[in-house]
Amino acid sequence: MNDKEYYSLNKMLSYIEKIERYTYSLSFEEFSCNDIVVDATIFSISQIGELVKNLSDAFQQKYSIIKWSVIKGLRNKIVHDYEGINLYMIWIVIKKDLPQLKTNLIQILK
C-alpha cells in the first residue's frame, strides 16, 4: 500500500465516523427531516466515493471484498443527480453498508 492509498483509506474512515456522529440515535424520519444532517451525510458519502479514485486497480483487485465500483457509482449518482437521491437508500447505506465498510477498512489498514 502506498502513501496515497493509506491516506485515502484513513480519510474514508474519517468520513464514516463523521456520518456515525451525524446520524447517531436518529430514526429515518428524524434523519430525512433534517436538511443539515442529510446534506452533511450525503457530502461525506460522496467524498468516500471520490477517494476511491486514489486507489490503484491492483489495490482494488487485492481487496475486492469491498465493492469499489458500487462506492464510486453512488458517488456519481450523488454528484450528477442530487435532487433524485432516494433518502431511504442513503439510510440503508448508513445503517448496513458503512459499518461493514468501516470494518473492512480497519482490517486493511492493519
DRENPA-3360 file (N, C-alpha, C; in nm, 2 decimals, always signed):
BEGIN
1 = MNDKEYYS = +0.09/-0.12/+0.00/+0.00/+0.00/+0.00/+0.09/+0.12/+0.00 ~ +0.06/+0.21/-0.09/+0.14/+0.33/-0.10/+0.08/+0.44/-0.01 ~ +0.16/+0.55/+0.01/+0.11/+0.66/+0.10/-0.02/+0.72/+0.06 ~ -0.05/+0.73/-0.07/-0.17/+0.79/-0.12/-0.29/+0.70/-0.08 ~ -0.27/+0.57/-0.10/-0.37/+0.47/-0.06/-0.40/+0.47/+0.09 ~ -0.29/+0.47/+0.16/-0.30/+0.47/+0.31/-0.38/+0.60/+0.36 ~ -0.34/+0.71/+0.30/-0.41/+0.84/+0.33/-0.56/+0.83/+0.30 ~ -0.59/+0.78/+0.18/-0.73/+0.77/+0.13/-0.81/+0.68/+0.22;
9 = LNKMLSYI = -0.76/+0.57/+0.26/-0.83/+0.48/+0.35/-0.86/+0.54/+0.48 ~ -0.76/+0.61/+0.54/-0.78/+0.68/+0.66/-0.88/+0.79/+0.65 ~ -0.88/+0.86/+0.54/-0.98/+0.97/+0.51/-1.12/+0.91/+0.50 ~ -1.13/+0.80/+0.43/-1.26/+0.73/+0.42/-1.31/+0.70/+0.56 ~ -1.23/+0.64/+0.65/-1.27/+0.61/+0.79/-1.31/+0.74/+0.86 ~ -1.25/+0.85/+0.84/-1.28/+0.97/+0.90/-1.42/+1.02/+0.86 ~ -1.45/+1.00/+0.73/-1.59/+1.04/+0.68/-1.69/+0.94/+0.74 ~ -1.66/+0.82/+0.75/-1.76/+0.72/+0.81/-1.79/+0.76/+0.95;
17 = EKIERYTY = -1.68/+0.80/+1.02/-1.70/+0.83/+1.16/-1.78/+0.96/+1.18 ~ -1.77/+1.06/+1.08/-1.85/+1.18/+1.08/-2.00/+1.14/+1.06 ~ -2.02/+1.05/+0.97/-2.16/+1.01/+0.94/-2.22/+0.94/+1.06 ~ -2.14/+0.86/+1.13/-2.19/+0.80/+1.25/-2.23/+0.90/+1.35 ~ -2.14/+1.00/+1.37/-2.18/+1.11/+1.46/-2.30/+1.19/+1.42 ~ -2.31/+1.22/+1.29/-2.43/+1.29/+1.24/-2.56/+1.22/+1.26 ~ -2.56/+1.09/+1.25/-2.68/+1.01/+1.24/-2.70/+0.93/+1.37 ~ -2.61/+0.94/+1.47/-2.63/+0.86/+1.59/-2.76/+0.89/+1.66;
25 = SLSFEEFS = -2.83/+0.79/+1.69/-2.96/+0.79/+1.76/-3.07/+0.86/+1.68 ~ -3.05/+0.88/+1.56/-3.16/+0.93/+1.47/-3.24/+0.82/+1.41 ~ -3.37/+0.84/+1.40/-3.45/+0.74/+1.32/-3.45/+0.79/+1.18 ~ -3.50/+0.71/+1.09/-3.50/+0.75/+0.95/-3.58/+0.88/+0.93 ~ -3.69/+0.89/+1.00/-3.78/+1.01/+0.99/-3.71/+1.13/+1.04 ~ -3.64/+1.12/+1.15/-3.56/+1.24/+1.20/-3.45/+1.28/+1.10 ~ -3.38/+1.17/+1.05/-3.28/+1.20/+0.95/-3.33/+1.27/+0.83 ~ -3.44/+1.22/+0.77/-3.49/+1.27/+0.65/-3.55/+1.41/+0.66;
33 = CNDIVVDA = -3.58/+1.45/+0.78/-3.64/+1.58/+0.80/-3.53/+1.69/+0.84 ~ -3.41/+1.64/+0.85/-3.30/+1.74/+0.90/-3.21/+1.76/+0.78 ~ -3.24/+1.87/+0.71/-3.16/+1.90/+0.59/-3.01/+1.91/+0.61 ~ -2.97/+1.97/+0.72/-2.83/+1.98/+0.75/-2.76/+1.85/+0.77 ~ -2.82/+1.76/+0.84/-2.77/+1.62/+0.86/-2.77/+1.55/+0.72 ~ -2.88/+1.56/+0.65/-2.88/+1.49/+0.52/-2.77/+1.54/+0.43 ~ -2.76/+1.68/+0.42/-2.65/+1.73/+0.33/-2.51/+1.69/+0.37 ~ -2.49/+1.70/+0.50/-2.35/+1.66/+0.55/-2.32/+1.52/+0.53;
41 = TIFSISQI = -2.42/+1.43/+0.55/-2.41/+1.29/+0.53/-2.38/+1.26/+0.38 ~ -2.46/+1.31/+0.30/-2.45/+1.28/+0.16/-2.32/+1.34/+0.10 ~ -2.27/+1.45/+0.15/-2.14/+1.50/+0.11/-2.03/+1.41/+0.15 ~ -2.04/+1.36/+0.27/-1.94/+1.26/+0.32/-1.94/+1.13/+0.24 ~ -2.05/+1.08/+0.21/-2.06/+0.96/+0.13/-2.00/+0.99/-0.01 ~ -2.03/+1.11/-0.07/-1.97/+1.14/-0.20/-1.82/+1.15/-0.19 ~ -1.77/+1.20/-0.08/-1.62/+1.21/-0.06/-1.56/+1.07/-0.05 ~ -1.62/+0.98/+0.02/-1.57/+0.85/+0.02/-1.56/+0.79/-0.12;
49 = GELVKNLS = -1.66/+0.81/-0.20/-1.65/+0.77/-0.34/-1.54/+0.83/-0.42 ~ -1.52/+0.96/-0.39/-1.42/+1.04/-0.46/-1.28/+0.98/-0.42 ~ -1.26/+0.94/-0.30/-1.13/+0.89/-0.25/-1.10/+0.75/-0.32 ~ -1.20/+0.68/-0.36/-1.17/+0.55/-0.43/-1.08/+0.58/-0.55 ~ -1.09/+0.69/-0.61/-1.01/+0.72/-0.73/-0.86/+0.72/-0.70 ~ -0.82/+0.73/-0.57/-0.68/+0.73/-0.53/-0.63/+0.59/-0.51 ~ -0.71/+0.49/-0.53/-0.67/+0.35/-0.51/-0.64/+0.29/-0.64 ~ -0.52/+0.23/-0.65/-0.48/+0.17/-0.78/-0.57/+0.05/-0.81;
57 = DAFQQKYS = -0.58/+0.01/-0.94/-0.65/-0.10/-0.98/-0.60/-0.23/-0.91 ~ -0.47/-0.24/-0.90/-0.41/-0.36/-0.83/-0.46/-0.36/-0.68 ~ -0.47/-0.25/-0.62/-0.51/-0.24/-0.48/-0.66/-0.28/-0.47 ~ -0.74/-0.23/-0.56/-0.88/-0.26/-0.56/-0.91/-0.41/-0.59 ~ -0.83/-0.47/-0.67/-0.84/-0.61/-0.70/-0.79/-0.69/-0.58 ~ -0.69/-0.65/-0.51/-0.64/-0.72/-0.40/-0.74/-0.73/-0.29 ~ -0.81/-0.61/-0.27/-0.92/-0.60/-0.17/-1.05/-0.60/-0.23 ~ -1.08/-0.70/-0.31/-1.21/-0.70/-0.39/-1.33/-0.73/-0.30;
65 = IIKWSVIK = -1.30/-0.77/-0.18/-1.42/-0.79/-0.08/-1.50/-0.66/-0.07 ~ -1.44/-0.55/-0.09/-1.51/-0.42/-0.10/-1.55/-0.39/-0.24 ~ -1.67/-0.35/-0.26/-1.73/-0.33/-0.39/-1.70/-0.18/-0.43 ~ -1.57/-0.16/-0.47/-1.52/-0.02/-0.50/-1.61/+0.04/-0.61 ~ -1.65/-0.03/-0.71/-1.73/+0.02/-0.82/-1.86/+0.07/-0.77 ~ -1.92/+0.00/-0.67/-2.05/+0.04/-0.62/-2.03/+0.18/-0.54 ~ -1.92/+0.19/-0.47/-1.90/+0.31/-0.39/-1.88/+0.43/-0.49 ~ -1.80/+0.41/-0.60/-1.79/+0.51/-0.70/-1.92/+0.54/-0.77;
73 = GLRNKIVH = -2.00/+0.44/-0.79/-2.13/+0.46/-0.86/-2.22/+0.54/-0.77 ~ -2.22/+0.52/-0.64/-2.31/+0.60/-0.56/-2.26/+0.75/-0.56 ~ -2.13/+0.76/-0.55/-2.07/+0.90/-0.56/-2.12/+0.97/-0.69 ~ -2.12/+0.90/-0.80/-2.16/+0.96/-0.93/-2.31/+0.99/-0.93 ~ -2.39/+0.90/-0.87/-2.53/+0.93/-0.86/-2.56/+1.06/-0.77 ~ -2.48/+1.07/-0.66/-2.50/+1.19/-0.58/-2.46/+1.31/-0.65 ~ -2.35/+1.31/-0.72/-2.29/+1.43/-0.78/-2.38/+1.47/-0.90 ~ -2.42/+1.37/-0.98/-2.49/+1.41/-1.10/-2.64/+1.41/-1.09;
81 = DYEGINLY = -2.70/+1.36/-0.98/-2.85/+1.36/-0.97/-2.89/+1.39/-0.82 ~ -2.83/+1.49/-0.76/-2.85/+1.52/-0.62/-3.00/+1.52/-0.59 ~ -3.08/+1.59/-0.67/-3.22/+1.60/-0.64/-3.30/+1.47/-0.65 ~ -3.24/+1.38/-0.72/-3.31/+1.25/-0.74/-3.26/+1.14/-0.64 ~ -3.19/+1.18/-0.54/-3.14/+1.08/-0.44/-3.25/+1.03/-0.36 ~ -3.26/+0.90/-0.34/-3.36/+0.83/-0.26/-3.30/+0.83/-0.11 ~ -3.36/+0.91/-0.02/-3.30/+0.91/+0.11/-3.31/+0.78/+0.19 ~ -3.41/+0.70/+0.16/-3.42/+0.57/+0.22/-3.30/+0.48/+0.18;
89 = MIWIVIKK = -3.26/+0.49/+0.05/-3.15/+0.42/+0.01/-3.02/+0.46/+0.08 ~ -3.01/+0.59/+0.10/-2.89/+0.65/+0.17/-2.90/+0.60/+0.32 ~ -3.01/+0.59/+0.38/-3.03/+0.54/+0.51/-2.98/+0.40/+0.52 ~ -3.02/+0.32/+0.43/-2.97/+0.18/+0.43/-2.82/+0.17/+0.41 ~ -2.76/+0.25/+0.33/-2.62/+0.26/+0.32/-2.55/+0.30/+0.45 ~ -2.61/+0.39/+0.52/-2.56/+0.44/+0.65/-2.57/+0.33/+0.75 ~ -2.68/+0.26/+0.76/-2.70/+0.16/+0.87/-2.65/+0.02/+0.84 ~ -2.64/-0.02/+0.71/-2.59/-0.15/+0.67/-2.45/-0.16/+0.61;
97 = DLPQLKTN = -2.43/-0.07/+0.51/-2.31/-0.08/+0.43/-2.19/-0.01/+0.49 ~ -2.21/+0.11/+0.55/-2.10/+0.18/+0.61/-2.03/+0.10/+0.73 ~ -2.11/+0.04/+0.82/-2.04/-0.03/+0.93/-1.95/-0.15/+0.87 ~ -2.00/-0.22/+0.77/-1.92/-0.32/+0.71/-1.80/-0.26/+0.64 ~ -1.81/-0.15/+0.57/-1.70/-0.09/+0.50/-1.60/-0.04/+0.61 ~ -1.64/+0.01/+0.72/-1.55/+0.05/+0.82/-1.47/-0.06/+0.87 ~ -1.54/-0.17/+0.90/-1.47/-0.29/+0.95/-1.36/-0.34/+0.85 ~ -1.40/-0.34/+0.72/-1.31/-0.38/+0.61/-1.19/-0.29/+0.60;
105 = LIQILK = -1.21/-0.16/+0.61/-1.10/-0.06/+0.60/-1.01/-0.08/+0.72 ~ -1.06/-0.10/+0.84/-0.97/-0.11/+0.95/-0.89/-0.24/+0.94 ~ -0.95/-0.35/+0.89/-0.87/-0.47/+0.86/-0.76/-0.45/+0.76 ~ -0.79/-0.38/+0.65/-0.69/-0.35/+0.55/-0.57/-0.27/+0.61 ~ -0.61/-0.17/+0.69/-0.51/-0.08/+0.75/-0.42/-0.15/+0.85 ~ -0.46/-0.26/+0.91/-0.38/-0.34/+1.00/-0.28/-0.41/+0.92;
% end
